[in-house]
């Protein structure tokens, strides 16, 4: 029996929320965005849910498709460094 998929990490989930906000601001569907950045719609869906991070080339294509800056895509995705 397959095990349950672990929940997405907070940084990936935040990236997904940023992606949804940017996509909806341009009134794009997941399918339209996927076509614009040359990936499958299910990949966009996974990014928005926080299943995984995009590769650097896909991240650059997202930035270009949204005509945004890096902060718009990555806001809130940084990890906190532990104090030693």
N, C-alpha and C positions, 0 to 999 in steps of 0.2 A: 504494500500500500504506500503510495507516495506521501511524503511528509508535506506539511503546509509550508508555503513560501514565507520566509521571514519578512517582517514589515520593513518598508523602506527606511533608510536612515533619514534623519531630519534635514540634512543638507540636500539630498536628492529630492525629497518631498517639497522643500522650499523652491528649488529650481523648477520643479514641475508647476508649482503655483505661478511663478514668474512667467513661465512659458504660456500657460493658459491665459493670463492677463494680457500679455502682448498679442497673442493670437486673436483673442476676442475683441481687443481694441481695434484691430484691423478687419474685424468681421470675417475671419477666415475659418473654414472648417479644418478638422484634422487632416482630411484627405487633401484639401487644397494646399495646406502647408507642406504636407509630405511630398507632393508633386514639386513644389517650389524648391525644396532642399534635396530632392532626389533620394528619398527614403520611402519605406513602406508606411502606410497609415498606422499599422499596429506598433511600429517603432515610436512614432509620435505619441501614441496613446501610452506606451510604456514610459516614455520620458515624462509625460505629464503626471502619471501616477507616482513616479519616483522609483521605478524598478531599476533604473541604471542611469549612468551619466552618458552624455553624447561624446563621441570621439571629437578630437580637436577640429578636424575638417568639417564635421557636422555642426559643431558649435559656431564655427566661422560662417557657415552658410545660414544658420539661424540669425546671427547678428546682421548679416547682409539682408536677409528676407524681411526682417523687422525694421531695418534701417535705424538701429538703436545702438547704444554704447554698451560696453561690457558690464557696467554696473546695473543696467536694466535687466540683463539676463541673470547675473550672478548675485544680486542683492540678497543678503541674508544666508548665503550658502557657505560662508566661511566657517571653519571649525575653531573652537576655542582651545587655546593651548593650555595644557595643564601646568600648574605651578609646582615647582619642585623645591 
